[in-house]
Amino acid sequence: MLVALWAQIWPYVVGAMVLATAAMVGWRLWRMDRLLRRSDGQWRHEEAVKAGHRTLAEVDRMDGGEFEDFVLELCRRDGCTDLKRVGRSHDDGADVLGRLPDGRTMVIQCKRNTPKRRIPSREIRDLLGTRVHFGAEVAIFVTTTYFSGPSVRTAVQNGVLAVHRDHLGQWNNGATLLSLRDVNGLGQGDRRHHQRWRDTYSS
């Protein structure tokens, strides 16, 4: 009886073992593929950071067009797509258009200003109008200097990503654009940092 029973069920037992083995092998291959992709992606990101790295002193020496190209390349490094530089005399307040890695459309305003100058709130409001004009989902303001207090509040209240000098340095050193959302409205340097700036750039 046992022999007869085994003769009936052994194909099912063997089949289950084969399926379990195949599933385990498939899971291991999938996991190895994920690890390799993650490692490769990290390596590519690090190489892109090294290749495109500029010191803030070098960025300060850029003209407006060069700074826009610099911001566009940082966006491309982070996986943004459909990028287009539109900063010209009739750009309707936009310098770079494109899509974030998560697919949302974005418009970027770039301001390469001297460290003494703060970005006023009216420029944030202008960018809000630009976001509506282009139908963009996300508005980003990138500058080599800092924002005034009212401009930071306007940016945060209206969902504008305000990338000031400190955040620009982090972005340039490898932080992703999307990761800067977590520190939006923060930073702006400490008091000693500002004093060094005043000593360095005061005329």
Steps between C-alpha positions, in 0.01 A plus 500: 500500500779741591682419179184560301434828684856621442475410134201731476634796694871503417456701177328772705772495766773526240310776320462697824871462574590616149272803532640587843857470369417712196335763718802513730742528208282769343485696825878482539553616141253786547669605823843485339373707206359763738827518692703531181268768363514693825877474512530603135262791551693621801829470312360692202368771731836532676683519168256763377558702816877480452481588132269798548627628834573872526604697802269783600784739423494372140122533491530862619717575194238368256285736299123459496492264203776279638317476831181391326697230315655394831158461663370309197792256522434441871139421411611258228740333743210436739286332234278790392370470143367715214740772610509822303678824574274791411672787681499785251366854487141379440504190719184591701698459823624146430860390453468120496200280425477124542371209701610380840601132536152429639342633179369835622558801277723774638605854426826641638606860548879546533657808658876535517527799730779650707505365857402841641161496327197321645220364282186708573153349533379663178730268302336200667160640411617547141602134492154400624355681199751323277392163640140580403606630156683178411255272680785350703432291807816605687679835516866517602712809569877443497739775604863552596396724787227491771132586521349772714280391790174593321611323182572178692154514660337566163687209345414251774134607519457456124700182450796661325831320551741779599858384440730755665879498505538241777257261331665563163829388654333180627341437161830554323672259743263212426168560676210446259261776404202315647683451831521879538123508559566369851703812589296754306478825696786403732867594507602841367829478691579584860588841644879448481466387139309816413760715676779343293296572191454864596872533573591336168253666267439842652636772279 
